[in-house]
Amino acid sequence: MKKYLVLILAIATFACSQEKGFKIDVTLEGAEGQVVLEERGAGGWIPIDTADVVDGVAVLEGEVNYPKEYYLSVAGNRAKTLIFVENTEMTVNGKADSLNLAIISGSATHDKYETLNSKIMEISTKYMALYQESRAANTAGDTTKGRELMEQVNELYEGVGVMQEDFVKANPASYVTPHLLSRLQYGKEVDELDAMVDALDPKLDSVQGIIDIKVQIVALKKVAVGQIAPDFTQNDADGNPVKFSDIYSQHELTLLDFWAAWCGPCRGENPNVVAVYNDYKDKGFSVFGVSLDKDKEAWLKAIEDDKLTWDHVSDLAYWQNAAAKLYAVRSIPSSLLVDKNGKIIAKNKREVELRETVSAFLDK
């Protein structure tokens, strides 16, 4: 009898070990070939599992140490959709040509993410439509309407940020939180970001997203308000090297502006920067533009179209721009104000705040 009990226990243990890990049944209308599950890494996409589509279904399997942020796609297609994978049975149902609309079930972590994301996407649809209306109004010469619409865009956009931040504060142990913090970090001062990370449950310390943010915090502290701006040299449009310290040492106040021709928010802010520059250039204000473009012609056209009459440089290396990396820039527009001694006095002042900060410094 004891031998039978041992055998039954062994079979039960083996069965449990077989159930460990995740299994994702993927049904995507129009999908052919293979379905791919990947993780975003520092150097590119890291494959987790690949499965053939058989009779319209592909089965992905593996194991995670905690709910992981993975991306699902059909091999050969660029479109990917985010999926929080847990060690459980999950299903994905949708269409290959609209992965972002696929219904994902079986993961409690993904359910929590989807509840929040559906609200964000609803707001995002609204502000993108308003942004297009704003551009159309500006093109038609109705700058007043364009400005009013952009104010609505900014209000909605900031509301999305507040929504995500509220989630992070209310869910310090959720595995969705690192994903949201990776978005929120771009608009935060380093001390605020540091405090948000410190408030998280220690179990999230092993999540790569949190590890990356902590590295970013160290870099940001080196370019915080009160620090001396790191010097650098890049070429202007004619290939001549320009040193940042040679610019700021000649002016009372210099705006170091990281931007790009392809960046909609950057182009939207440019008229404001131009207005402040024109009003204060005779009082010692200047701008030094660093472009994250990779297309030189597009860069130069944007300078001309937006009437950006100050000094510009770029290494045309896109997000690998050396100066942007030096200043821990991970989103644009990004800017900081430097006095003639190179001391950083303010960061990311836009719209009316830029004018107020420049005025307070120069109107003495």
C-alpha positions as CSV (number, residue, x, y, z in Angstrom):
1,M,0.0,0.0,0.0
2,K,2.9,2.4,0.9
3,K,4.5,1.7,-2.5
4,Y,1.2,2.8,-4.2
5,L,1.1,6.0,-2.2
6,V,4.7,6.8,-3.1
7,L,3.9,6.2,-6.8
8,I,0.7,8.4,-6.6
9,L,2.7,11.2,-4.9
10,A,5.4,10.9,-7.6
11,I,2.9,11.1,-10.4
12,A,1.2,14.1,-8.7
13,T,4.6,15.9,-8.3
14,F,5.5,15.3,-11.9
15,A,2.1,16.6,-13.0
16,C,2.5,19.8,-11.0
17,S,6.0,20.3,-12.4
18,Q,4.5,20.0,-15.9
19,E,2.0,22.8,-15.1
20,K,4.7,25.2,-14.0
21,G,5.2,28.1,-16.4
22,F,2.9,29.9,-18.8
23,K,1.0,28.7,-21.8
24,I,-0.5,31.2,-24.3
25,D,-3.0,30.1,-26.9
26,V,-2.9,32.7,-29.7
27,T,-5.7,32.9,-32.2
28,L,-5.2,35.7,-34.7
29,E,-7.4,35.9,-37.8
30,G,-5.2,36.3,-40.9
31,A,-2.0,35.2,-39.2
32,E,0.3,32.9,-41.1
33,G,3.7,31.4,-40.4
34,Q,4.8,32.0,-36.8
35,V,3.9,34.0,-33.8
36,V,6.7,35.6,-31.8
37,L,7.0,36.5,-28.1
38,E,9.8,39.0,-27.3
39,E,11.2,41.1,-24.6
40,R,12.6,44.6,-25.1
41,G,16.3,44.8,-24.3
42,A,18.8,47.6,-24.2
43,G,20.3,46.4,-27.5
44,G,17.1,45.4,-29.2
45,W,14.5,42.7,-29.1
46,I,15.2,39.5,-27.2
47,P,13.2,36.3,-28.3
48,I,11.4,34.4,-25.6
49,D,9.4,31.9,-27.7
50,T,8.3,31.3,-31.2
51,A,5.4,29.0,-32.3
52,D,4.0,27.9,-35.7
53,V,0.4,28.8,-36.5
54,V,-1.4,25.5,-36.9
55,D,-5.1,25.5,-37.8
56,G,-5.2,29.2,-36.9
57,V,-3.7,28.7,-33.4
58,A,-0.2,29.1,-32.1
59,V,0.9,28.0,-28.6
60,L,3.6,29.9,-26.8
61,E,5.2,28.4,-23.7
62,G,7.8,29.3,-21.1
63,E,8.4,30.4,-17.5
64,V,8.8,33.7,-15.8
65,N,10.1,34.6,-12.3
66,Y,7.4,37.3,-12.0
67,P,4.8,38.8,-14.3
68,K,6.9,40.0,-17.3
69,E,6.3,42.7,-19.8
70,Y,6.6,40.9,-23.2
71,Y,5.5,41.8,-26.7
72,L,3.6,39.7,-29.1
73,S,3.8,39.8,-32.9
74,V,3.4,37.8,-36.1
75,A,6.8,37.0,-37.6
76,G,7.7,39.4,-40.4
77,N,5.3,42.1,-39.3
78,R,6.5,45.2,-37.4
79,A,3.3,45.6,-35.3
80,K,3.6,44.4,-31.7
81,T,1.3,44.4,-28.8
82,L,2.2,44.5,-25.1
83,I,1.2,41.6,-22.9
84,F,2.0,41.0,-19.2
85,V,2.8,37.3,-19.0
86,E,2.3,35.2,-15.8
87,N,2.8,31.5,-15.1
88,T,-0.7,30.6,-16.0
89,E,-2.8,29.7,-19.0
90,M,-3.6,32.7,-21.2
91,T,-5.4,33.4,-24.4
92,V,-5.0,36.0,-27.1
93,N,-7.8,36.5,-29.6
94,G,-7.9,39.1,-32.4
95,K,-6.7,39.9,-35.9
96,A,-3.2,39.9,-37.3
97,D,-3.6,43.3,-38.9
98,S,-4.9,45.0,-35.6
99,L,-2.8,43.4,-32.8
100,N,-3.4,46.4,-30.6
101,L,-7.1,45.4,-30.4
102,A,-6.5,41.8,-29.5
103,I,-8.3,40.5,-26.4
104,I,-5.9,39.1,-23.8
105,S,-7.1,37.1,-20.9
106,G,-5.8,34.8,-18.1
107,S,-3.3,37.2,-16.6
108,A,-4.5,39.3,-13.6
109,T,-1.6,41.7,-14.1
110,H,-2.5,42.3,-17.7
111,D,-6.2,42.8,-16.7
112,K,-5.1,45.6,-14.4
113,Y,-3.0,47.1,-17.1
114,E,-5.8,46.9,-19.7
115,T,-8.3,48.6,-17.4
116,L,-6.0,51.6,-17.1
117,N,-4.7,51.5,-20.7
118,S,-8.2,51.6,-22.2
119,K,-8.9,54.9,-20.4
120,I,-5.6,56.2,-21.6
121,M,-6.2,55.3,-25.2
122,E,-9.6,56.9,-25.1
123,I,-8.0,60.2,-24.0
124,S,-5.1,59.8,-26.4
125,T,-7.5,59.5,-29.4
126,K,-9.1,62.8,-28.3
127,Y,-5.9,64.7,-28.0
128,M,-4.4,63.4,-31.2
129,A,-7.5,64.5,-33.1
130,L,-7.2,68.0,-31.5
131,Y,-3.5,68.1,-32.4
132,Q,-4.3,67.5,-36.0
133,E,-7.0,70.2,-35.9
134,S,-4.4,72.6,-34.3
135,R,-1.9,71.9,-37.1
136,A,-4.6,72.5,-39.8
137,A,-5.7,75.7,-38.1
138,N,-2.1,77.0,-38.0
139,T,-1.6,76.0,-41.7
140,A,-4.7,77.9,-42.6
141,G,-3.3,81.0,-40.8
142,D,-5.7,80.8,-37.8
143,T,-2.9,80.8,-35.1
144,T,-5.3,81.8,-32.3
145,K,-7.5,78.7,-32.9
146,G,-4.3,76.6,-33.3
147,R,-3.0,77.9,-29.9
148,E,-6.3,77.3,-28.2
149,L,-6.5,73.7,-29.5
150,M,-2.9,73.0,-28.4
151,E,-3.9,74.2,-24.9
152,Q,-6.6,71.5,-24.9
153,V,-4.1,69.0,-26.2
154,N,-1.7,69.8,-23.4
155,E,-4.4,69.6,-20.8
156,L,-5.5,66.2,-21.9
157,Y,-1.9,65.0,-22.2
158,E,-1.1,66.1,-18.7
159,G,-4.3,64.4,-17.5
160,V,-2.9,61.1,-18.8
161,G,0.3,61.6,-16.9
162,V,-1.7,62.3,-13.7
163,M,-3.7,59.1,-14.2
164,Q,-0.6,57.0,-14.6
165,E,1.1,58.7,-11.6
166,D,-2.0,58.0,-9.4
167,F,-1.8,54.3,-10.4
168,V,1.9,54.1,-9.4
169,K,1.2,55.7,-6.0
170,A,-1.8,53.5,-5.4
171,N,0.0,50.3,-6.6
172,P,3.6,50.3,-5.4
173,A,3.8,46.5,-5.7
174,S,2.2,46.0,-9.1
175,Y,4.3,44.7,-11.9
176,V,2.4,47.2,-14.2
177,T,4.1,50.0,-12.2
178,P,7.6,49.7,-13.7
179,H,6.0,50.0,-17.2
180,L,4.2,53.2,-16.2
181,L,7.3,54.7,-14.5
182,S,9.3,54.1,-17.7
183,R,6.8,56.6,-19.3
184,L,6.5,59.0,-16.4
185,Q,10.2,59.4,-15.8
186,Y,10.6,61.7,-18.8
187,G,8.6,64.5,-17.3
188,K,9.9,64.3,-13.8
189,E,12.7,66.2,-12.0
190,V,15.3,63.8,-10.7
191,D,14.4,64.2,-7.0
192,E,10.7,63.5,-7.6
193,L,11.5,60.4,-9.7
194,D,13.9,59.2,-7.0
195,A,11.2,59.5,-4.4
196,M,8.7,57.6,-6.5
197,V,11.2,54.8,-7.0
198,D,12.0,54.7,-3.3
199,A,8.3,54.3,-2.5
200,L,8.0,51.1,-4.5
201,D,7.8,47.6,-3.0
202,P,11.4,46.1,-2.8
203,K,10.2,43.1,-4.8
204,L,10.2,45.3,-7.9
205,D,14.0,46.0,-7.5
206,S,14.7,43.0,-9.8
207,V,12.5,44.3,-12.6
208,Q,14.8,45.5,-15.5
209,G,12.7,48.6,-15.9
210,I,13.3,49.7,-12.4
211,I,17.0,48.8,-12.7
212,D,17.2,51.0,-15.8
213,I,15.4,53.9,-14.1
214,K,17.8,53.8,-11.2
215,V,20.7,54.1,-13.6
216,Q,19.0,57.0,-15.2
217,I,18.5,58.7,-11.9
218,V,22.3,58.6,-11.3
219,A,22.9,60.2,-14.7
220,L,20.2,62.8,-14.1
221,K,21.7,63.9,-10.8
222,K,24.8,64.9,-12.7
223,V,22.8,67.4,-14.8
224,A,20.4,68.6,-12.1
225,V,19.7,72.2,-11.3
226,G,22.7,73.7,-9.5
227,Q,25.2,71.5,-11.3
228,I,27.7,72.8,-13.9
229,A,26.5,71.8,-17.3
230,P,28.8,69.1,-18.9
231,D,30.7,70.6,-21.9
232,F,30.5,69.1,-25.4
233,T,31.3,69.8,-29.0
234,Q,29.3,69.0,-32.1
235,N,29.3,70.1,-35.7
236,D,27.0,72.8,-37.1
237,A,25.2,72.4,-40.5
238,D,28.4,73.4,-42.3
239,G,30.5,70.8,-40.5
240,N,32.2,73.3,-38.1
241,P,32.7,72.2,-34.5
242,V,30.9,74.3,-32.0
243,K,31.6,74.1,-28.2
244,F,28.7,74.5,-25.8
245,S,30.8,76.5,-23.3
246,D,31.8,78.9,-26.1
247,I,28.1,79.7,-26.5
248,Y,26.9,80.1,-22.9
249,S,30.0,82.0,-21.8
250,Q,29.0,84.8,-24.2
251,H,25.5,85.2,-22.9
252,E,23.9,85.9,-19.6
253,L,21.4,83.0,-20.1
254,T,21.4,80.2,-22.6
255,L,18.6,77.7,-23.4
256,L,20.1,74.3,-24.3
257,D,17.3,72.9,-26.4
258,F,17.2,69.2,-27.5
259,W,14.7,68.8,-30.3
260,A,14.1,67.3,-33.8
261,A,12.3,68.1,-37.0
262,W,10.2,64.9,-36.6
263,C,9.1,65.7,-33.0
264,G,5.6,67.2,-33.1
265,P,5.7,68.6,-29.5
266,C,9.1,70.2,-30.3
267,R,7.7,71.9,-33.4
268,G,4.7,73.0,-31.4
269,E,6.9,74.7,-28.8
270,N,9.3,76.3,-31.3
271,P,7.1,79.4,-31.9
272,N,7.2,80.1,-28.1
273,V,11.0,79.8,-28.0
274,V,11.3,82.1,-31.0
275,A,9.1,84.7,-29.3
276,V,11.1,84.6,-26.1
277,Y,14.4,84.7,-28.0
278,N,13.3,87.7,-30.0
279,D,12.2,89.6,-26.9
280,Y,15.3,88.8,-24.8
281,K,18.2,88.3,-27.2
282,D,19.3,91.9,-26.7
283,K,19.3,91.4,-22.9
284,G,21.7,88.5,-23.1
285,F,19.5,85.5,-23.8
286,S,20.5,82.9,-26.4
287,V,19.4,79.4,-27.5
288,F,21.7,76.5,-28.5
289,G,19.8,73.9,-30.5
290,V,20.9,70.2,-30.4
291,S,19.0,68.1,-33.0
292,L,18.2,64.4,-32.6
293,D,17.6,64.2,-36.3
294,K,19.2,61.7,-38.7
295,D,18.0,63.4,-41.9
296,K,20.1,66.5,-42.5
297,E,17.7,68.0,-45.0
298,A,14.7,67.6,-42.7
299,W,16.7,69.2,-39.9
300,L,17.7,72.2,-42.0
301,K,14.2,72.7,-43.4
302,A,12.7,72.7,-39.9
303,I,15.2,75.4,-38.8
304,E,14.2,77.5,-41.8
305,D,10.4,76.8,-41.6
306,D,10.3,77.5,-37.8
307,K,12.6,80.6,-38.1
308,L,15.1,79.3,-35.6
309,T,17.9,81.9,-36.0
310,W,20.2,80.8,-33.2
311,D,23.2,78.3,-33.3
312,H,22.4,74.7,-34.1
313,V,24.4,71.5,-34.0
314,S,23.8,67.7,-34.5
315,D,25.8,64.5,-35.1
316,L,22.7,63.2,-36.9
317,A,22.8,60.1,-34.7
318,Y,19.1,60.2,-33.8
319,W,18.6,58.9,-30.2
320,Q,22.3,58.0,-30.0
321,N,23.2,61.7,-30.2
322,A,26.3,62.0,-28.0
323,A,25.2,65.3,-26.3
324,A,21.7,63.9,-25.6
325,K,23.2,60.8,-23.9
326,L,25.6,63.0,-21.9
327,Y,22.5,64.9,-20.6
328,A,20.5,61.7,-20.0
329,V,17.9,62.9,-22.5
330,R,15.3,60.1,-23.2
331,S,12.5,62.2,-24.6
332,I,12.1,65.5,-26.5
333,P,11.6,68.4,-26.3
334,S,14.0,68.6,-23.4
335,S,15.8,71.7,-22.3
336,L,17.8,73.4,-19.6
337,L,18.8,77.0,-18.8
338,V,22.4,77.8,-18.1
339,D,24.0,81.0,-16.9
340,K,27.3,82.4,-18.4
341,N,29.3,80.3,-15.9
342,G,27.7,77.1,-17.0
343,K,25.5,76.6,-13.9
344,I,22.2,74.9,-14.6
345,I,19.4,77.2,-13.2
346,A,16.3,75.5,-14.5
347,K,15.1,72.6,-16.6
348,N,12.3,71.9,-19.0
349,K,10.6,75.3,-18.8
350,R,8.1,75.6,-21.6
351,E,5.3,77.9,-22.8
352,V,4.6,80.7,-20.3
353,E,7.0,79.2,-17.7
354,L,10.0,79.7,-20.1
355,R,9.2,83.4,-20.5
356,E,8.6,83.9,-16.8
357,T,11.9,82.2,-15.9
358,V,13.9,84.2,-18.5
359,S,12.2,87.4,-17.4
360,A,13.0,86.8,-13.7
361,F,16.6,86.2,-14.6
362,L,17.2,89.1,-17.0
363,D,14.7,91.8,-16.1
364,K,16.6,93.0,-13.0
